[in-house]
Amino acid sequence: MYKSNIEIRPLANRDEYQACVELQKDIWGQDFADVVPATIQMVSQRVGGVASGAFDPTGRLVGFVFGISGFCDGVAVHWSDMLAVRPENRRLGIGRLLKLHQRETLLATGIKRVYWSFDPLVAQNAHFNLRTLGAFPVEYVVDMYGDTSSVLHQGLDTDRLIVEWRLAEPTAERALTGEFDKLQGKMRTGPIIPEDPTKVSRTPVPQTRWIRLELPKDLERLKQTEPDSARRWQLSLRHAFMSYLNKGHGHVVGMYQDQNTGRCFYVIDTVTSRHSVALESQQDL
């Protein structure tokens, strides 16, 4: 199946809203506590929210994006609460199509800022959010959602990075068209945190211009085979993000995967303002 065969449009009737409910359960688990019910999906669209689906040629719902709109500091903003694609339909660009649809829908209403959260330990999601879309992390939240009873969240706290997507700014435009600025080589030579991922690191973070925060290449494998290691990764990255991002001592300017080793890194800039450096063009994860 190719993405050209996928139709992206707002959910239109009770059956489609309910199909979205079932898709949430298929992905997050039947006991997932935070399923968005059909009525909330429907009502959100009436007040500027987005509840849209990706449909295959048979009319089956294979992905969706859902979010609500409101105000933050007097500015109209959107919180993109959920984005999901069925496992068998992934890596076809459907997630990107859903976000493009969301962007176009929101820009038409005058909304230019979107926020959402993601697990900073998941390299594929970091790549998609920071490099494919051009969003920037603005805050690290410890155990943001608590116990959701989701099979995807078991074994770790639901620590999340909140990102801001400025829909009409050049960084998002370049990311969405695939025209990335290069992160200079010197940005990839800073000290690495954690130095030893087999141990929890709470030592003082380095005070150099560039910092690299390593994240596991495959979190799901770690959770299944080395759960204690996954926990150590989380605690070490939590300490680093809270030391830099939350205290205003640095910001994330991108992420990359080393072509030789396969290791994945966030790049922290402790000096320059976050909008002066764009994301890197690297091979896909």
KAKAHU-V53923 format. One record per backbone hydrogen bond with DSSP energy under -1.0 kcal/mol. NH is the residue of the N-H (numbers start at 0). CO is the residue of the C=O. E is the energy in kcal/mol with one decimal. If there is no record, write none. Layout:
nh = <NH NH>
co = <CO CO>
e = <E E>
This chain:
nh = <4 5 6 8 10 16 17 18 19 20 21 22 23 24 25 26 27 28 31 32 40 41 42 43 44 48 49 51 52 53 54 55 58 61 62 63 64 65 66 67 69 71 74 76 77 78 79 80 81 83 85 88 89 96 97 98 99 100 101 102 103 104 105 106 107 108 109 110 113 114 115 117 121 125 126 127 128 129 130 131 132 134 135 137 138 140 143 150 155 158 159 160 161 162 163 164 166 166 168 172 173 174 175 176 177 178 179 186 187 188 192 198 210 211 212 213 214 221 222 223 224 225 229 230 231 232 233 234 235 236 237 238 239 240 241 242 243 244 245 247 248 249 250 252 255 257 261 264 265 266 267 268 269 275>
co = <1 2 54 52 50 12 13 14 15 16 17 18 19 20 21 22 23 24 28 147 36 37 38 39 40 43 66 64 8 62 6 59 55 53 53 83 51 81 49 78 76 74 71 69 112 67 114 78 65 63 61 85 86 92 93 94 95 96 97 98 99 100 101 102 103 105 106 105 164 77 162 160 118 121 122 123 124 125 126 126 127 128 163 161 161 159 157 27 152 156 140 117 138 115 135 113 111 164 165 168 169 170 171 172 174 173 177 183 184 185 211 195 267 190 265 192 263 217 218 219 220 221 225 226 227 228 229 230 231 232 233 234 235 236 237 238 239 240 240 244 243 243 268 266 264 262 257 255 212 253 210 250 208 272>
e = <-2.1 -1.7 -2.6 -2.0 -2.7 -2.4 -2.7 -2.1 -1.7 -1.7 -2.3 -2.1 -2.2 -1.8 -2.2 -1.9 -3.1 -1.6 -1.7 -3.3 -1.9 -2.3 -2.8 -2.4 -1.1 -3.2 -2.0 -2.3 -3.0 -2.8 -2.7 -2.4 -2.6 -3.2 -1.0 -2.3 -2.3 -2.7 -2.4 -2.0 -2.6 -2.6 -1.7 -2.5 -1.6 -3.3 -2.9 -1.1 -2.4 -2.2 -3.0 -2.0 -1.3 -1.9 -2.3 -2.0 -2.5 -2.3 -2.3 -2.7 -2.6 -2.4 -2.4 -2.7 -1.7 -1.0 -1.1 -2.1 -1.8 -2.7 -1.4 -1.7 -1.8 -2.1 -2.6 -2.2 -2.8 -2.5 -1.8 -1.8 -1.5 -2.4 -2.3 -3.5 -1.3 -3.1 -1.6 -1.5 -1.1 -1.3 -2.5 -2.7 -3.3 -2.8 -2.9 -3.3 -1.9 -1.0 -1.5 -1.9 -3.0 -2.2 -2.6 -1.4 -1.0 -2.2 -1.0 -1.8 -1.8 -1.3 -2.9 -2.0 -2.0 -2.8 -2.1 -3.2 -1.9 -1.7 -2.8 -1.7 -2.8 -2.8 -2.1 -1.9 -1.9 -2.4 -2.1 -2.4 -2.2 -2.5 -2.4 -2.0 -2.0 -3.0 -2.3 -1.6 -2.3 -1.2 -1.6 -1.1 -2.2 -1.1 -1.8 -2.5 -2.3 -2.9 -2.3 -2.6 -2.8 -2.6 -3.4 -2.7 -2.4 -1.7>
